[in-house]
Every structure is written in structure tokens, then in C-alpha cells.
Amino acid sequence: MEKIDTSKFVNKNADSLSIVDELLMDDEVVEKLASLGVSKEEIPNYASVIFRYKVSKDQCRNCKGLDKCQADSYHNSTDLAIGDAGEVICKFGPCKKQALKDVVVDGYLDRSFPDEWLESPISNSVRVRKAMTSLKKAVASKDKKWAYLVGDTGTGKSFIIASFCNKLAEKGAKICFVDTNKKFGDLRLLSMDKFKRASFDAEMNKLQTVKVLVLDNFGSEFKSEYVINTVLRPIINERAKNKLFTFFTSNYSLNDVAVMYGTNPQSKLEISTIISTIKKNIESETIIEDGIENYL
């Protein structure tokens, strides 16, 4: 880069010796300026601009999360650049955490969990490790690409899978995370309205083909032969055929779900084939039990 003529850009209000000394002692700042072709001797000319960059950099380094952002430019970071006239200027843009969160948000084609879960830390408890192991095995498997987490309400099943899916979204995966009760109810109503058939078909196609599908609260949905034939079976069969990642959370074992759906001989036969398909695609049902952290 050509030598910058700094003489015409002197900032006479930013020549504090203490600030300059502080900037000179920051190796990252000096290295950044050097990459722009700015020497140590030129720092006093842009002390206020560079100091603003340093403050932003230090705030981001000590970040405790987007909800506790301390930066003056909320959720934005400051960088240094060379302006059109060759002067040192500040350049603003999304901080790394915000940029990563944007990637995660964009990864969800459908999402039923709260925004807070997009970046909430997860514990390393025994039950979390157990669930994560089941999910990781599914992602790494060639044949059993599904996982089924079962446990009582409040054991963290949904949160665990959401945290896992966030990491997949960071890597570019497209995900549908749906509350089965609400989504199946919406689909049932759409399917019965001839004017909304196109919307039904589009929603079904999304759930059948998305790379990762989470059926949260499976077994809580309205149960009928119509739901089996119109919604559940097409989704399960298509995803099984194409070996697409499919994760379930439920308060009920698969056998319990079969009993709840199988209220007559016909529905019992139909749900049994679906449950059989699910069992073929999971290693086993992963039981998530209450941990002491649930009560702290």
C-alpha cells in the first residue's frame, strides 16, 4: 500500500499522550494499523478514531452475550479502514456473534421455539450428554439418521434438540423445528379447505424434504385416521425413503403413541406401520430424566 499522507488529517483534539501510549501498548491495534500501512508515528493523528476501535474491540472480547451487549453501537463492532482521502476511519458492521446468530436464524425455515434459545448456553449434565450423544450418532449414521428423545415435561428435551440444531444451522443446514400439536392441527385445517390446498401442499413439501426436521411434542397432536393418512404417514414415509435427519421429542414412548392412535382396528394397523418405520430409523429411544439442575 502506498504511504499515506497524514499531514492534512491531523486531529488536534486527540493528541492526549496517555491515549497514544495506551494505543501503542496494544499489539493488536498496532498490528491492525500496520496492515493498513499506518505507522506508529502516525497514531497521534488519528488517536480518537483508533481509540474508539480499541474500546469496541475490548468490549467484544469480553462479550457476555448479545442480550448483555455493552458496545456503544449495539450488536455492531468497529473496524478500521482507509477512507477515500487516505485517512484512517472507523467502519461499522454486525459483530461476530450477531452475524452468527443471523446465520442460525436464516437456517430455520420453520421454528416454534423462543428466540432466547438461539444463543442460550446449555449445561454439560449427564442427561444432556446422553441426549447429545444420541443426536450426534444419528447425524453420523448412514442408516439410522433419526433420534427419539422421550421424557416428562420439563426435562429439557426440546431445548437440547434446539441447541443441537443451532449448531447444524451454523454450518448451513436448513431446519424445520415444529410443535407437532400446532403444526399438525394447522395442516389438518389447510387440507380440508379447497381454497388453501396449495398452501397445504407447500407446507407438506417443506416438512418432507427439509434436511433436518424436528417433530417437537410428538404424540400431543390431535389423533385420527385422517391425520395419519393426510399428514403423518406422508411425512414419515418420504423422510425415511430419502434418509433425511428427523428428530422427535415426546412425553410418550413409541408404544404409547401407537396405543393412543390405535383406537380402532384400522387406525391400529395404520399407526403400527408408522411406528415400525420410526423404530427402524432410530438406534433406540433415548430416555431423558429429570436432573438436579432442573430444580436449581
Backbone bond lengths (Angstrom), bond angles and torsions (degrees), N, CA, C in turn:
res aa  C-N    CA-C-N  psi(-1)  N-CA   C-N-CA  omega(-1)  CA-C   N-CA-C  phi
1 M - - - 1.462 - - 1.516 109.93 -
2 E 1.336 117.31 142.00 1.449 120.64 -179.09 1.520 110.65 -67.04
3 K 1.323 116.15 152.27 1.452 121.98 178.29 1.520 109.47 -61.35
4 I 1.332 116.72 132.93 1.453 120.94 -178.26 1.511 110.04 -85.94
5 D 1.313 116.34 132.25 1.460 121.47 175.91 1.518 107.12 -83.89
6 T 1.334 116.16 104.17 1.464 120.19 -174.46 1.519 113.66 -94.17
7 S 1.288 118.08 -10.20 1.460 120.40 -171.89 1.518 113.20 -59.17
8 K 1.342 117.81 -32.85 1.460 120.09 -176.81 1.523 113.03 -89.16
9 F 1.344 116.73 2.35 1.456 119.84 -178.81 1.530 112.22 -118.31
10 V 1.315 117.20 22.49 1.457 121.10 -177.16 1.526 110.21 -64.88
11 N 1.314 115.98 129.09 1.457 121.80 177.34 1.516 108.13 -99.25
12 K 1.309 116.84 96.92 1.459 121.31 -173.01 1.527 112.40 -70.16
13 N 1.331 116.68 -15.09 1.466 120.13 -179.50 1.525 111.93 -92.91
14 A 1.292 117.22 3.39 1.466 119.55 -175.67 1.518 111.18 -129.21
15 D 1.332 115.81 41.24 1.461 118.55 -176.82 1.521 111.68 -106.84
16 S 1.338 116.20 27.78 1.455 119.73 178.60 1.521 110.00 -64.22
17 L 1.332 115.13 125.62 1.465 119.91 -178.08 1.519 111.38 -62.35
18 S 1.344 117.14 -38.09 1.464 119.53 -177.63 1.524 111.10 -64.88
19 I 1.347 117.00 -39.17 1.459 120.59 178.82 1.522 110.33 -66.63
20 V 1.311 115.83 -44.80 1.470 120.04 179.91 1.520 110.27 -60.99
21 D 1.333 116.23 -44.45 1.473 119.72 179.31 1.531 110.93 -61.06
22 E 1.334 115.96 -40.40 1.467 119.93 179.07 1.521 111.05 -63.62
23 L 1.319 116.27 -40.11 1.464 120.38 178.92 1.522 111.01 -67.36
24 L 1.320 116.49 -40.32 1.463 120.63 -179.51 1.524 112.21 -66.16
25 M 1.321 117.14 -24.91 1.467 121.01 -179.25 1.523 112.12 -86.01
26 D 1.324 116.56 -7.11 1.465 120.47 179.90 1.524 108.56 -94.89
27 D 1.321 116.44 103.68 1.469 121.04 -176.03 1.524 112.18 -60.33
28 E 1.344 116.95 -36.85 1.468 119.52 -179.77 1.521 111.16 -64.39
29 V 1.335 115.78 -39.61 1.465 120.12 179.00 1.524 110.17 -65.40
30 V 1.317 115.59 -47.48 1.464 120.23 -179.31 1.528 110.77 -61.35
31 E 1.340 115.84 -41.02 1.466 120.38 179.02 1.525 111.47 -65.61
32 K 1.342 115.93 -39.45 1.463 120.08 178.68 1.521 110.53 -63.86
33 L 1.320 116.29 -43.74 1.461 120.41 179.87 1.525 111.08 -65.16
34 A 1.312 115.75 -39.20 1.465 119.66 179.07 1.524 110.70 -62.20
35 S 1.357 115.96 -36.97 1.472 119.05 179.14 1.517 111.74 -66.28
36 L 1.338 115.95 -21.37 1.463 121.21 178.12 1.523 112.03 -94.12
37 G 1.340 116.18 -2.37 1.455 120.04 -179.07 1.505 113.73 84.66
38 V 1.342 116.54 20.06 1.466 121.65 -179.47 1.528 108.33 -102.87
39 S 1.318 117.32 123.85 1.461 121.94 -177.96 1.521 110.98 -84.58
40 K 1.326 116.30 166.24 1.464 121.48 177.16 1.524 111.06 -60.18
41 E 1.313 115.68 -35.43 1.457 120.03 -178.38 1.532 112.15 -65.12
42 E 1.317 116.93 -22.80 1.463 120.77 -177.74 1.526 113.30 -89.48
43 I 1.323 116.42 -8.57 1.461 120.25 -176.59 1.528 113.27 -56.92
44 P 1.345 119.56 -43.28 1.477 118.43 -179.33 1.524 113.30 -57.46
45 N 1.323 117.76 -27.60 1.461 120.46 -179.14 1.522 112.94 -66.79
46 Y 1.344 115.84 -24.82 1.466 120.41 -175.81 1.527 111.29 -128.35
47 A 1.323 116.22 28.61 1.467 120.39 -171.71 1.529 112.55 -56.03
48 S 1.329 117.54 -43.06 1.471 119.34 -176.85 1.522 111.39 -66.89
49 V 1.334 116.37 -40.49 1.460 120.77 179.67 1.527 110.23 -66.14
50 I 1.322 115.48 -46.48 1.465 120.20 -178.12 1.524 110.81 -67.08
51 F 1.335 116.31 -36.80 1.459 119.25 179.90 1.529 110.64 -65.30
52 R 1.303 117.29 -36.71 1.468 120.61 177.02 1.522 110.21 -61.94
53 Y 1.323 116.17 -39.67 1.462 121.13 176.89 1.525 110.24 -63.54
54 K 1.329 116.62 -42.98 1.457 121.07 -178.73 1.532 111.01 -63.33
55 V 1.330 117.03 -43.77 1.464 120.89 179.46 1.530 110.30 -60.80
56 S 1.330 115.91 -45.27 1.462 120.29 178.98 1.518 110.79 -61.59
57 K 1.317 116.40 -43.06 1.468 121.23 -179.08 1.527 110.44 -62.31
58 D 1.341 116.62 -42.86 1.463 120.41 -179.60 1.526 110.96 -67.59
59 Q 1.325 116.92 -37.71 1.463 120.10 178.17 1.522 110.85 -63.53
60 C 1.314 116.30 -42.79 1.467 120.00 -179.74 1.525 111.68 -67.92
61 R 1.330 116.03 -35.32 1.465 119.51 -179.91 1.530 110.16 -63.34
62 N 1.333 116.70 -35.05 1.464 121.37 -177.48 1.522 112.15 -99.20
63 C 1.329 116.37 22.01 1.475 121.41 -176.05 1.526 111.28 -60.15
64 K 1.321 115.32 134.54 1.471 121.12 177.48 1.520 111.28 -110.11
65 G 1.326 116.14 16.87 1.458 120.15 178.73 1.513 111.51 122.75
66 L 1.324 115.60 154.79 1.459 120.41 -176.90 1.524 112.23 -61.85
67 D 1.329 117.51 -33.35 1.460 119.75 -178.58 1.522 112.15 -73.79
68 K 1.333 117.05 -11.15 1.469 121.13 178.53 1.525 111.00 -119.30
69 C 1.319 115.99 27.69 1.465 121.71 -177.07 1.528 110.69 -58.89
70 Q 1.344 116.06 129.79 1.458 122.04 -179.76 1.525 112.72 -104.27
71 A 1.307 116.06 -1.73 1.469 119.67 -175.88 1.522 110.86 -68.40
72 D 1.338 115.36 143.46 1.468 120.40 176.68 1.528 109.99 -60.61
73 S 1.323 115.10 -41.38 1.468 120.51 176.74 1.525 106.97 -94.47
74 Y 1.323 116.57 85.75 1.468 124.96 -169.92 1.529 111.95 -47.12
75 H 1.363 115.01 124.28 1.466 123.22 178.32 1.532 112.50 63.26
76 N 1.324 116.17 18.23 1.459 120.45 175.65 1.514 108.99 -124.89
77 S 1.295 116.13 150.57 1.458 121.11 176.09 1.528 108.95 -113.46
78 T 1.302 114.82 159.58 1.462 121.15 -178.57 1.517 109.84 -109.56
79 D 1.298 116.27 135.56 1.458 121.82 176.58 1.521 108.12 -126.55
80 L 1.311 116.31 164.25 1.459 121.27 177.10 1.517 110.12 -104.00
81 A 1.312 115.41 146.59 1.460 121.34 178.70 1.523 108.50 -151.05
82 I 1.298 115.95 171.73 1.461 122.13 176.56 1.520 108.41 -102.19
83 G 1.338 116.15 123.53 1.450 121.10 -179.20 1.511 112.93 -73.38
84 D 1.316 114.69 175.81 1.471 120.75 -177.98 1.520 112.72 -59.43
85 A 1.325 115.51 -30.31 1.469 119.08 -178.66 1.530 111.84 -94.15
86 G 1.314 117.23 8.35 1.461 121.12 176.95 1.507 114.34 89.53
87 E 1.346 117.31 7.60 1.466 120.61 -178.33 1.523 110.23 -90.82
88 V 1.329 116.26 160.75 1.457 121.87 175.85 1.525 108.43 -80.83
89 I 1.317 116.20 128.30 1.464 121.18 -179.35 1.524 110.05 -131.79
90 C 1.338 115.33 162.19 1.461 121.17 173.40 1.525 109.31 -91.52
91 K 1.296 115.50 140.48 1.453 122.00 177.67 1.527 107.42 -124.13
92 F 1.324 116.82 132.47 1.458 121.02 -175.16 1.530 111.33 -110.57
93 G 1.327 114.86 146.61 1.457 120.40 178.30 1.516 109.64 -165.30
94 P 1.329 117.83 169.64 1.466 120.61 -179.98 1.523 111.19 -57.98
95 C 1.331 116.02 138.23 1.460 118.87 176.83 1.528 109.24 -67.94
96 K 1.320 116.34 166.30 1.455 120.02 -175.62 1.525 112.01 -60.82
97 K 1.334 116.31 -39.06 1.464 119.01 -179.16 1.521 111.12 -68.77
98 Q 1.333 116.49 -39.23 1.452 119.13 178.43 1.522 110.49 -67.58
99 A 1.339 116.16 -41.18 1.467 120.07 178.87 1.525 110.63 -61.97
100 L 1.349 116.10 -39.88 1.467 120.15 179.07 1.527 110.35 -68.40
101 K 1.336 116.67 -39.53 1.461 119.69 177.35 1.522 110.78 -62.35
102 D 1.334 116.45 -38.07 1.469 120.12 178.62 1.527 110.60 -62.01
103 V 1.346 115.40 -38.99 1.473 119.80 177.89 1.524 110.16 -63.57
104 V 1.340 115.81 -43.05 1.468 120.66 -179.38 1.525 110.45 -63.55
105 V 1.335 116.50 -47.14 1.466 120.73 179.90 1.521 110.64 -58.50
106 D 1.323 116.38 -43.75 1.465 120.69 -179.62 1.521 112.21 -65.63
107 G 1.346 116.30 -22.01 1.462 119.76 -179.04 1.516 113.68 -72.82
108 Y 1.334 116.73 -19.28 1.465 120.09 -177.75 1.524 110.40 -94.22
109 L 1.315 115.63 116.79 1.460 121.02 174.49 1.527 110.07 -81.25
110 D 1.318 115.65 -21.35 1.460 122.58 177.80 1.521 105.94 -154.18
111 R 1.335 116.86 133.24 1.472 118.59 -176.36 1.520 109.77 -147.64
112 S 1.331 115.90 122.43 1.460 120.49 -177.82 1.527 113.15 -104.62
113 F 1.328 118.48 -1.79 1.456 119.45 179.87 1.534 110.92 -96.31
114 P 1.338 118.06 159.00 1.470 121.80 -174.63 1.530 113.37 -69.63
115 D 1.335 115.68 157.13 1.459 121.85 -179.22 1.533 112.21 -57.34
116 E 1.335 116.31 -33.42 1.463 120.26 -177.26 1.521 111.97 -57.61
117 W 1.322 116.24 -29.97 1.468 119.91 -178.11 1.526 112.81 -73.22
118 L 1.317 117.66 -11.82 1.460 120.01 -178.77 1.522 112.27 -67.17
119 E 1.323 117.43 -22.50 1.467 119.32 -178.55 1.522 113.65 -141.21
120 S 1.336 117.54 7.88 1.460 119.72 179.72 1.522 110.59 -68.19
121 P 1.339 117.21 134.72 1.467 119.53 178.62 1.518 110.65 -68.90
122 I 1.309 115.55 152.96 1.464 120.49 179.92 1.519 108.87 -118.25
123 S 1.318 116.41 145.05 1.463 120.75 -177.31 1.532 110.57 -72.86
124 N 1.313 114.24 171.15 1.466 119.87 177.84 1.524 109.40 -113.23
125 S 1.328 115.69 37.63 1.458 120.81 -177.62 1.531 110.54 -70.49
126 V 1.318 115.25 168.08 1.463 121.03 -179.07 1.525 110.61 -59.42
127 R 1.331 116.97 -44.63 1.464 119.37 -177.15 1.526 111.96 -68.31
128 V 1.343 116.27 -34.01 1.469 119.33 176.84 1.522 110.12 -67.03
129 R 1.318 116.20 -44.56 1.473 119.98 178.74 1.523 110.95 -61.48
130 K 1.323 116.20 -38.82 1.466 120.99 179.17 1.526 110.43 -62.52
131 A 1.311 116.24 -46.35 1.465 120.48 179.82 1.523 111.21 -66.07
132 M 1.327 116.46 -44.17 1.456 120.61 -179.39 1.524 111.30 -63.00
133 T 1.322 116.67 -37.26 1.466 120.34 177.93 1.520 110.26 -61.58
134 S 1.326 116.78 -42.69 1.464 121.25 178.99 1.527 110.63 -62.40
135 L 1.321 116.96 -42.96 1.465 121.26 -178.77 1.530 111.05 -68.75
136 K 1.317 116.42 -41.52 1.469 119.95 179.71 1.531 111.24 -65.44
137 K 1.316 116.36 -38.18 1.465 119.73 177.41 1.522 110.68 -62.84
138 A 1.326 116.18 -39.32 1.465 120.01 179.67 1.522 110.78 -63.77
139 V 1.322 116.48 -42.84 1.467 120.67 -179.27 1.532 110.94 -66.90
140 A 1.325 116.72 -33.59 1.465 120.56 -177.90 1.527 113.42 -85.48
141 S 1.329 117.14 -14.72 1.459 120.97 -174.91 1.527 112.49 -76.93
142 K 1.322 114.99 151.10 1.463 120.66 176.05 1.527 111.32 -87.31
143 D 1.311 116.48 -27.58 1.467 120.10 -173.97 1.529 113.97 -118.93
144 K 1.322 117.14 -42.34 1.468 120.56 -176.71 1.529 109.67 -99.65
145 K 1.322 114.94 79.32 1.460 121.59 -173.25 1.531 113.12 -93.86
146 W 1.309 117.21 12.82 1.452 121.12 -179.42 1.530 110.13 -113.51
147 A 1.317 116.26 158.59 1.468 121.21 176.10 1.522 108.64 -140.67
148 Y 1.322 115.34 144.99 1.465 121.04 -176.99 1.522 108.27 -130.40
149 L 1.345 116.30 108.29 1.459 121.53 178.93 1.524 108.55 -99.47
150 V 1.323 116.81 124.21 1.459 121.44 -178.14 1.525 109.25 -125.45
151 G 1.334 115.00 137.69 1.462 120.15 -179.79 1.513 110.19 177.04
152 D 1.315 115.44 170.25 1.456 119.99 -178.75 1.526 111.73 -68.53
153 T 1.307 116.30 162.07 1.460 121.94 173.96 1.526 109.50 -58.43
154 G 1.329 116.28 134.94 1.461 120.62 177.83 1.512 115.17 94.29
155 T 1.327 117.53 0.95 1.473 119.62 -179.99 1.531 112.52 -85.15
156 G 1.326 117.03 -4.64 1.465 119.74 174.26 1.510 115.19 91.40
157 K 1.323 117.83 14.79 1.470 120.81 -177.05 1.532 111.68 -57.76
158 S 1.317 115.82 -50.17 1.467 120.63 -176.48 1.528 110.90 -64.78
159 F 1.324 116.12 -42.79 1.467 120.26 -178.98 1.520 111.21 -64.15
160 I 1.321 116.12 -39.98 1.467 120.50 179.97 1.528 110.13 -62.36
161 I 1.331 116.69 -47.80 1.459 119.18 -179.39 1.530 110.63 -66.45
162 A 1.328 117.16 -37.14 1.466 119.82 177.59 1.523 110.32 -61.13
163 S 1.320 117.29 -44.38 1.468 121.12 178.92 1.525 110.93 -61.58
164 F 1.319 115.94 -40.62 1.464 120.66 178.60 1.528 110.51 -65.37
165 C 1.323 115.89 -44.04 1.467 119.86 -179.15 1.521 112.07 -66.89
166 N 1.330 117.01 -32.12 1.467 119.40 176.59 1.524 110.95 -57.84
167 K 1.309 115.89 -39.78 1.474 120.07 178.98 1.530 110.84 -67.39
168 L 1.324 116.37 -36.51 1.466 119.51 176.62 1.531 110.11 -66.41
169 A 1.335 115.95 -39.14 1.464 120.36 179.06 1.522 111.07 -64.79
170 E 1.334 116.68 -36.13 1.467 120.59 177.43 1.527 110.97 -58.81
171 K 1.328 115.52 -29.91 1.465 120.78 -178.35 1.525 112.42 -92.15
172 G 1.337 116.26 5.43 1.459 119.43 174.08 1.513 116.02 103.07
173 A 1.341 118.05 1.87 1.459 120.05 -179.57 1.523 111.07 -70.07
174 K 1.323 116.20 145.38 1.455 121.94 173.48 1.531 108.16 -98.57
175 I 1.334 115.55 134.41 1.456 120.84 -168.19 1.523 110.99 -135.86
176 C 1.326 115.66 141.88 1.460 122.16 166.85 1.527 107.24 -116.48
177 F 1.308 116.65 117.97 1.468 122.28 178.06 1.522 105.83 -115.55
178 V 1.330 116.92 104.39 1.467 119.94 -172.06 1.517 111.64 -121.76
179 D 1.326 114.75 143.88 1.455 120.54 169.55 1.527 106.61 -77.62
180 T 1.313 116.72 115.60 1.459 120.78 -172.08 1.524 112.45 -60.07
181 N 1.320 116.49 -39.33 1.464 120.08 -179.29 1.529 110.71 -59.08
182 K 1.331 116.82 -50.55 1.461 120.23 -177.83 1.528 111.87 -71.57
183 K 1.321 116.40 -46.20 1.467 120.05 -175.11 1.524 111.28 -64.90
184 F 1.310 117.84 -46.23 1.467 120.17 179.61 1.528 110.70 -64.80
185 G 1.335 116.70 -35.17 1.451 119.89 176.62 1.517 111.45 -64.62
186 D 1.343 115.96 -43.79 1.471 120.20 178.10 1.525 110.85 -62.92
187 L 1.323 116.18 -42.44 1.467 120.14 -179.26 1.529 111.53 -65.69
188 R 1.311 115.82 -38.80 1.465 119.68 179.13 1.526 110.49 -61.01
189 L 1.320 116.69 -43.56 1.466 120.75 179.56 1.522 111.67 -68.10
190 L 1.329 116.58 -40.95 1.470 119.46 178.22 1.522 111.42 -61.86
191 S 1.322 115.86 -40.26 1.469 120.18 -176.27 1.522 112.17 -66.34
192 M 1.327 116.83 -25.25 1.463 120.35 -177.09 1.524 112.81 -91.52
193 D 1.325 116.52 -3.14 1.466 120.97 179.15 1.523 108.76 -106.06
194 K 1.308 117.69 110.43 1.469 120.85 -175.62 1.519 112.73 -62.24
195 F 1.329 116.75 -22.47 1.465 119.56 179.55 1.532 112.32 -83.21
196 K 1.330 115.91 -9.37 1.469 119.84 -178.38 1.526 111.89 -118.37
197 R 1.312 115.55 18.38 1.467 119.59 -178.39 1.521 112.17 -62.33
198 A 1.330 116.64 -36.21 1.471 119.92 179.44 1.527 110.48 -64.03
199 S 1.325 115.91 -39.14 1.469 119.83 178.06 1.523 110.55 -66.10
200 F 1.321 116.34 -39.96 1.466 120.46 177.22 1.525 110.38 -61.07
201 D 1.324 116.51 -47.93 1.467 120.93 -178.95 1.530 111.10 -60.83
202 A 1.349 116.48 -39.99 1.466 120.16 -179.36 1.523 111.15 -66.56
203 E 1.339 116.47 -41.66 1.460 120.41 179.30 1.525 110.93 -66.83
204 M 1.302 116.67 -42.00 1.461 120.18 178.56 1.520 111.28 -63.65
205 N 1.313 116.26 -43.00 1.467 120.03 179.57 1.523 110.84 -60.83
206 K 1.328 116.08 -39.16 1.460 120.31 179.03 1.525 111.08 -62.52
207 L 1.321 116.55 -45.92 1.467 120.29 -179.31 1.523 112.37 -70.59
208 Q 1.303 117.02 -29.24 1.463 120.97 -179.24 1.528 112.64 -77.80
209 T 1.333 117.28 -27.92 1.467 119.85 -169.94 1.527 115.28 -115.53
210 V 1.331 118.63 -13.08 1.463 119.56 -178.28 1.529 109.74 -60.95
211 K 1.310 116.84 148.77 1.471 120.38 -175.12 1.522 112.08 -61.49
212 V 1.340 116.90 -41.65 1.469 121.11 -179.17 1.524 108.92 -127.90
213 L 1.318 116.40 125.05 1.457 121.34 176.29 1.524 109.34 -120.79
214 V 1.331 115.53 130.41 1.461 121.05 173.51 1.518 108.14 -113.63
215 L 1.335 116.41 119.86 1.457 122.07 174.30 1.521 106.77 -100.15
216 D 1.317 114.59 92.61 1.462 122.01 -175.98 1.534 109.71 -81.51
217 N 1.323 116.06 141.73 1.477 121.49 -179.07 1.529 112.09 60.31
218 F 1.315 116.13 37.71 1.462 121.03 178.74 1.525 109.19 -60.22
219 G 1.323 115.73 133.95 1.462 121.22 -178.06 1.509 112.70 100.86
220 S 1.349 116.74 -11.92 1.474 120.00 179.47 1.522 111.62 -90.23
221 E 1.340 116.51 -8.75 1.462 121.25 -175.74 1.533 111.69 -73.31
222 F 1.330 115.41 163.15 1.459 120.49 173.27 1.524 108.33 -62.89
223 K 1.326 116.77 132.81 1.461 120.70 -172.05 1.525 110.97 -113.47
224 S 1.311 115.25 126.99 1.464 120.67 177.90 1.519 108.15 -162.25
225 E 1.320 115.38 165.89 1.468 119.35 175.30 1.526 110.19 -61.36
226 Y 1.322 115.40 -35.41 1.465 119.41 -179.81 1.523 110.77 -62.58
227 V 1.323 117.51 -44.30 1.468 121.39 178.46 1.529 110.22 -63.87
228 I 1.324 115.87 -40.99 1.470 119.95 178.48 1.529 110.58 -58.27
229 N 1.319 115.91 -52.30 1.461 120.72 -172.52 1.532 113.97 -77.54
230 T 1.327 116.72 -31.55 1.457 120.20 -174.19 1.529 112.69 -91.71
231 V 1.334 116.34 -32.60 1.466 119.81 -173.38 1.528 112.64 -118.42
232 L 1.314 116.41 -60.69 1.469 120.03 -169.42 1.524 113.00 -66.37
233 R 1.331 117.76 -52.73 1.460 119.25 -176.51 1.529 112.78 -60.69
234 P 1.339 120.02 -46.97 1.476 119.38 179.77 1.526 112.98 -58.15
235 I 1.331 116.73 -38.25 1.466 119.90 179.82 1.524 110.32 -68.16
236 I 1.321 116.24 -50.23 1.466 120.89 -177.10 1.524 111.51 -62.84
237 N 1.313 116.53 -46.81 1.464 119.59 -177.19 1.526 112.61 -65.07
238 E 1.314 116.96 -42.38 1.472 120.20 -178.31 1.520 110.98 -66.71
239 R 1.312 116.45 -41.15 1.470 119.56 -179.05 1.524 111.16 -71.49
240 A 1.317 117.26 -35.18 1.464 120.45 176.58 1.525 110.35 -66.11
241 K 1.325 115.80 -42.94 1.470 120.44 -179.46 1.523 111.50 -60.45
242 N 1.331 116.91 -39.51 1.464 121.42 -176.35 1.522 113.76 -97.57
243 K 1.350 116.55 5.85 1.470 122.39 176.82 1.528 111.67 51.41
244 L 1.325 115.44 53.13 1.455 122.04 179.56 1.532 109.94 -96.79
245 F 1.328 116.37 142.38 1.463 121.04 -177.91 1.531 110.15 -59.81
246 T 1.332 115.67 126.56 1.457 121.23 -178.36 1.522 108.33 -139.61
247 F 1.321 115.98 121.29 1.458 121.56 -177.51 1.536 109.96 -119.20
248 F 1.323 115.60 140.87 1.454 121.56 -179.88 1.527 109.80 -121.19
249 T 1.327 115.85 145.41 1.463 120.21 162.35 1.525 105.75 -121.80
250 S 1.318 115.61 144.92 1.461 118.39 -177.96 1.516 110.92 -158.39
251 N 1.312 115.53 151.39 1.462 121.09 170.70 1.522 111.10 -86.09
252 Y 1.335 114.67 -2.82 1.464 120.02 -173.66 1.524 111.71 -126.10
253 S 1.318 115.18 145.15 1.462 119.33 173.14 1.523 108.21 -69.27
254 L 1.315 116.53 164.34 1.463 119.96 178.56 1.531 111.40 -62.26
255 N 1.302 116.50 -36.58 1.462 119.12 177.47 1.528 111.36 -65.24
256 D 1.334 115.76 -36.85 1.468 119.84 177.05 1.528 110.96 -64.54
257 V 1.338 115.66 -41.03 1.468 120.15 178.97 1.523 109.88 -62.39
258 A 1.312 115.91 -41.58 1.472 120.37 179.43 1.526 110.98 -60.10
259 V 1.330 116.41 -41.75 1.464 120.67 179.77 1.529 110.43 -65.44
260 M 1.344 116.39 -41.91 1.466 119.75 -177.27 1.522 112.02 -67.31
261 Y 1.326 116.97 -34.90 1.462 120.33 178.01 1.528 112.06 -78.97
262 G 1.318 116.27 -34.62 1.462 120.88 -171.90 1.507 113.77 -83.35
263 T 1.318 116.39 65.85 1.470 120.61 -177.31 1.521 113.64 -83.03
264 N 1.345 116.38 -10.40 1.468 120.14 175.73 1.525 107.60 -147.38
265 P 1.337 118.18 166.11 1.467 120.43 -175.62 1.535 113.69 -53.91
266 Q 1.335 117.94 -40.07 1.457 120.45 -177.54 1.529 111.89 -69.28
267 S 1.325 116.54 -48.42 1.458 119.72 179.97 1.531 110.89 -67.37
268 K 1.341 116.15 -32.24 1.472 120.00 177.20 1.525 110.35 -62.88
269 L 1.330 116.29 -41.49 1.462 120.86 178.56 1.524 110.78 -66.73
270 E 1.318 116.44 -43.13 1.468 120.69 -176.93 1.528 112.08 -67.19
271 I 1.329 117.06 -44.23 1.463 118.72 -178.47 1.519 111.25 -70.80
272 S 1.339 116.93 -28.96 1.469 119.09 -179.27 1.520 111.56 -63.43
273 T 1.333 117.51 -35.31 1.470 120.08 178.43 1.524 110.90 -69.09
274 I 1.326 116.50 -35.90 1.464 120.60 178.76 1.527 110.81 -69.07
275 I 1.314 116.34 -45.44 1.467 120.37 178.83 1.528 110.00 -62.00
276 S 1.332 115.66 -38.72 1.462 119.81 177.82 1.530 111.07 -61.47
277 T 1.327 116.24 -40.89 1.466 120.50 178.59 1.524 110.99 -63.84
278 I 1.317 116.57 -42.77 1.469 119.88 178.80 1.528 110.03 -61.96
279 K 1.319 116.87 -46.05 1.468 120.76 -178.57 1.526 111.82 -61.99
280 K 1.320 116.57 -33.86 1.468 120.06 179.17 1.525 112.27 -69.12
281 N 1.311 116.27 -23.43 1.461 120.38 -174.31 1.523 114.29 -103.24
282 I 1.343 117.34 0.32 1.465 120.98 174.56 1.520 108.76 -115.44
283 E 1.311 116.18 153.86 1.460 119.50 175.96 1.532 109.34 -70.77
284 S 1.328 115.34 -44.21 1.470 122.00 175.83 1.525 107.14 -173.33
285 E 1.304 116.95 166.06 1.458 119.90 174.13 1.524 108.58 -72.71
286 T 1.333 116.58 132.36 1.460 121.33 -179.16 1.523 108.88 -99.91
287 I 1.324 115.85 113.04 1.458 121.07 -177.23 1.526 109.73 -84.74
288 I 1.333 115.84 122.97 1.463 121.70 179.07 1.523 107.88 -106.92
289 E 1.326 115.78 117.67 1.452 120.86 -176.96 1.523 110.71 -105.50
290 D 1.339 115.05 161.96 1.458 120.14 176.15 1.527 109.85 -58.37
291 G 1.338 114.97 138.61 1.459 119.93 172.69 1.507 109.05 -115.53
292 I 1.312 117.35 161.19 1.458 120.34 -176.88 1.525 111.81 -60.64
293 E 1.361 116.18 -26.33 1.464 119.23 -178.74 1.524 111.44 -67.44
294 N 1.333 117.87 -17.72 1.459 120.71 177.50 1.526 111.48 -66.91
295 Y 1.298 116.46 -18.44 1.463 119.67 -173.64 1.530 112.50 -114.05
296 L 1.332 116.03 5.28 1.480 119.25 -179.47 1.521 109.76 -89.75
